[in-house]
Amino acid sequence: MTTYPISVTINGQVHTGDVPARLLLVHFIRDMAMLTGTHCGCDTTSCGACTIDFNGKPVKSCTLLAVQANGAEITTIEGVAQGGQLHPVQEGFYQCHGLQCGFCTPGMILTSISLLKHNPDPSEDEIRWGISGNLCRCTGYNNIVKSVQYAAMKLAGKQPEVVIINEESTVREMAH
Amino acid sequence: MIPASFEYVAAATLGEAFGLLKKHPDAKILAGGHSLIPMMKFRVAQPALLIDINKVPDLAYIKEDAKWLKIGALTRESEFENSALIRDKYHLLADAAKMIADPLVRNMATVGGNLAHADPANDHPAVMLAYDAVVVVSGAKGTREVPITKFFTGPFTPDIAHDEILTEIRIPLRKAGDGGCYLKIERKVGDYATAAVGVFVRLGAKGVCEYAGIGLTNLGLMPIKATAACKVLMGGPLSDAKIREAAQLASEAAEPTSDWRGTEEYKRALVKTLTVRALKQAALRAAA
């Protein structure tokens, strides 16, 4: 079988390999670069568990070929935290209970980071629309929406807090 | 799922891609790949060679000239959402683009691929039929301009020879009095339409309809233009009676089959309702 030499920058580090054309990018990331934070869920472009940042845009890595990534800059979930500090979106998911089993979480986080980059102050509808390519079977999405709201607040330089109002958790800015 | 084995070339120019297509009868063009790669995983498609055109320069653009809005075939669906020009002036296209698949898919999927795949469930065919767009098909010997009404020659079959590539789509330049709208019923984000209707109208003096185009998505084996419905609308103002008559004709032009998305009867009823709503919205936008 013909193989093709590729060189891909993942989280700032160059990964090289000789890959057959049919190797999917998600498998290159998981099995050759050994970065298993990117999950392969449905394998049919539906669920978004395999979402990565590909040259600045979130895409489903089960529907790209590894050869297409030759020369690309990729960020996976392993590259999101910086210097031991959780990214505000990660912190949001942690604080707001935005995950249960965690399988969809890497994809949700990569998508949410891009969403907030383009729309720093999204409405609830815009958040739901923005993550509509990522499926979660645990949370019912409500806490994911709150996680993104938390992150938006944090990224805007405010200190969010999660409080219980009428038996429902709500994200609001901490009083000074 | 893993595709069957194939060879891969990232073409640097269109000329290189034309040459490779000519030499390899089993080759396919890889653009966004979000229809092709899933088909290859299911082994519905097993090309011997993929010719990747993603690195070919100057194939992704959205620009107006004196006569047309010109869209490069490699333009990603998400570019339409980000384009103020499309949002402000080409409502039908803007409506449709944000209903295609999901936001992640739209970052890769291309408008050219959406049309060249000629899938009646894709959204751009109906949009371009409504606009009466022109498709530019290029080959080693030059380019051809194909009216969209002649572009779909059969199910999943566009008028593109094996050694040609769809390179540009041309939509009539927006004029005052233009209005469009795309309405789609889908069971969930990412599903194909249960039914969708794209409408484009051009209103002249006193609101007289000079042109009307109605395209139907996923309502037959091929993308459908509801020609009789369009004819009824042209030559007078868009009265409620005319809109109702056009909606009835559009539902008759649809060729739906009963499936897990709904019965034939239900889908025809959707076409009727969506056509009324889309025409009213398009008329409002035309008047704005």
HADDOCK unambig.tbl for C-alpha pairs under 7 A between the chains (distance, minus, plus):
assign (segid A and resid 21 and name CA) (segid B and resid 6 and name CA) 6.41 0.50 0.50
assign (segid A and resid 21 and name CA) (segid B and resid 7 and name CA) 6.17 0.50 0.50
assign (segid A and resid 21 and name CA) (segid B and resid 8 and name CA) 5.96 0.50 0.50
assign (segid A and resid 22 and name CA) (segid B and resid 2 and name CA) 6.75 0.50 0.50
assign (segid A and resid 22 and name CA) (segid B and resid 3 and name CA) 5.84 0.50 0.50
assign (segid A and resid 22 and name CA) (segid B and resid 5 and name CA) 5.98 0.50 0.50
assign (segid A and resid 22 and name CA) (segid B and resid 6 and name CA) 6.75 0.50 0.50
assign (segid A and resid 43 and name CA) (segid B and resid 1 and name CA) 6.68 0.50 0.50
assign (segid A and resid 44 and name CA) (segid B and resid 38 and name CA) 6.43 0.50 0.50
assign (segid A and resid 57 and name CA) (segid B and resid 107 and name CA) 6.69 0.50 0.50
assign (segid A and resid 58 and name CA) (segid B and resid 104 and name CA) 5.98 0.50 0.50
assign (segid A and resid 59 and name CA) (segid B and resid 104 and name CA) 4.94 0.50 0.50
assign (segid A and resid 59 and name CA) (segid B and resid 105 and name CA) 6.57 0.50 0.50
assign (segid A and resid 59 and name CA) (segid B and resid 107 and name CA) 6.44 0.50 0.50
assign (segid A and resid 59 and name CA) (segid B and resid 108 and name CA) 6.98 0.50 0.50
assign (segid A and resid 60 and name CA) (segid B and resid 104 and name CA) 6.50 0.50 0.50
assign (segid A and resid 63 and name CA) (segid B and resid 34 and name CA) 6.50 0.50 0.50
assign (segid A and resid 63 and name CA) (segid B and resid 37 and name CA) 6.23 0.50 0.50
assign (segid A and resid 130 and name CA) (segid B and resid 103 and name CA) 6.54 0.50 0.50
assign (segid A and resid 132 and name CA) (segid B and resid 102 and name CA) 6.28 0.50 0.50
assign (segid A and resid 132 and name CA) (segid B and resid 103 and name CA) 6.98 0.50 0.50
assign (segid A and resid 132 and name CA) (segid B and resid 189 and name CA) 6.54 0.50 0.50
assign (segid A and resid 133 and name CA) (segid B and resid 102 and name CA) 4.87 0.50 0.50
assign (segid A and resid 133 and name CA) (segid B and resid 103 and name CA) 5.87 0.50 0.50
assign (segid A and resid 133 and name CA) (segid B and resid 104 and name CA) 5.93 0.50 0.50
